[in-house]
């Protein structure tokens, strides 16, 4: 038993976790005299007894002890599911795994993992047998395995609906819009969720809602942005918008400046370096043009993002995120598509053409959609019509990831996320 009246000493870098401190008992003078009068045991026996560790009553050896920094390094490289099991090893381990600094370190290593071993893909699916559902699979298996297994994501909804929409992911948290009138934050790895306060809006004819989800590093806050787009009275006026922002720190919604430059497409905003980015169809005189509008989550101000020079014949543009960078997939009819990546956010000169993808010869597939990820070998994963598609630019070859035949009939959405210890119910985990 530890003396409760004494305050515990501060943890030092070389303090050992999981091994109780041992104090050698003091020896009285009488005991020392008796030891001197005892016959000495053979030298080899005394050497063996000094080198062999003490055993417990059941004969088992005590667990090995390691310095704290070594345990920290080992645990911060493990998957989340292993860490959840290891919380019951000891109280120091449980405290370490719940520590904010440890959570941040573990998240950073997960995001920088080139093997994609801790990254997964959310798939919003529909199936004749099971109806609508959200499934998950390993990103690494999509690139490397001939057959990809999926598991269903459980989240608190009355019933899975085709109107449940994946808004986006950030630091292991997933934002889901449920039937367009309520929002849920979910960590599918921890199986922890939080339903956001209701806005009181219901879906109306001629109106639609667009969301965005991201992280404001300036105040360590997760924010959800809701853009409610409604049709103006006159046809010439087009659509107008009402924008509200939810803060996890305050747990409430508030209105900010209306969306400029027109209204965003139905796609959710893409989170890049503390900003949300939408493709906007804006009117200039009597012509329409595609603009990229960015919302700074810290300042809550808008600005237009300059685009690369696409050249002649550029058509529809779809925004995505590749390796934390904003990207644009620009289609050129049924000829080919180009993927451009903004290597340094906000700098026009950093736009780089990553790959040119020829028009696919696969029957029934006509349009490329969102870029999702790029492997170490340069193979790019795309959402393609109602499926996923992999394109290898070096071999100029396409292939389709193979899922179990009864997994789903078609795909509505995909979203790449990383497994993390970040909880949607805990504020300021990054301090």
C-alpha positions, 0 to 999 in steps of 0.5 A: 500500500502506498502512503496516501498522505504523501504526494506522488513524485512528478513523472520523470522521462526515465520513470518505468511504467508497469513496474512498482518501485522496490525499496531494500529493507534495512538490516539491523545489527543483530541480523548482520551478526547472525549472517556473519556467523552462518556458514557461507554457501558455495560460491556458485550458488550465491552467484546463481541466486544473485542473477536469477530474478525473484519469482512470484508465489505461483512461480511465474516471472514478473513482467519486464519493465521499460522506460516510459519513452520506449513504451510511448514510442511503441504504443503510438505506432499501434492500431487504435483497436490494440490500444483500446485493449491495452487500456486494461493492462495498468492504470499508467497505460490507461492514462497514457492512451487517454492523454491529449499529447499521446492522442495527437502524436498517434494521429500524426503518425497515422496520417503520415503512414505511407503504407495506409495500414491505419486508413480506411474508406467509408462507402455509402452503399445501396443493396437490393438485399440490405438496403442503404448502409455505410460500410468500411474497408481497408484502403491498403486492401483496395490497392493491394488485395484482389478481394476487399472485405467490408464491415458495416458502420453502426451509427445511431439512426432510426433507419439507414436512408438514402438521404444519409450523406457523408459530409466529410472526415477530419482526424478520424471523425466522420460527419454524417448528415441524416436525412438532411435535417440533423447532423452526427459526428462519429468516430467509427473506430471508437464507436462513439458518436454525438448528435448535433443540436437541431437547426429546425430546418426541414427539407423543402421543395426547390431548396437544398442543403450543402455541408462542410466539416473541418478543424480550426487549429487556432482554437482546437475546435471542430466545426460543421458548416451548413449552407441552406440554398433556396430559390429566389422569387425571380428566375433571374435572381437564381439561388440565395443562401443562409450559412450557419456554423456549428462549434464543438466547443460551444455546442451551438449553431450561429449564423455567419455571412451568406455564401458569396459568388453564387451557391455551391454544388451539391457536393460537400465542402473539402477540408484542406489546412483549416479551410472548406472549399466548394465548387460554385456555379457563378454568374458573370454577366450572362455567362456561367463559370465554375469558381472555387470558393474557400471559407477560412474556419478561423476567420470565417471569411470567404475568398476565391481560390485561383485555378490552374490553366486548364486549356481548351475544352475544359468541362466539368470540374470536381473537387477532392483531397489527395494527401492533404492537398486540394485537387481538381479533376477536370473532364474534357468530354469523353476524351480524357480527364486531368487531375490537378493538385495544389501542392501549397494551399493558396498559391496558384503557382503550386498547381501541378498536373498529377495525371492525365486519365484517358477515357475508359473503355469499360462499358456503362461507365462514362464519367470520372468523379472524385479522386480519393487517394494515390498509392506509393506506386502512383496508382490513383483511386477514383470514384467512378459512376457507381463504383470505384476505379483504379488507374495505373498511369505507368502501365496505362491500365484500369482495374476495379476493386473486387468486393463480395458479390452481396456487399452492395449493388452500387456506391453513392459516396466514398470518403477516406479516413484514418483510425484515431483516438479523437472523440467527438464528445471531448473538447480540446484534445489537441492542447 
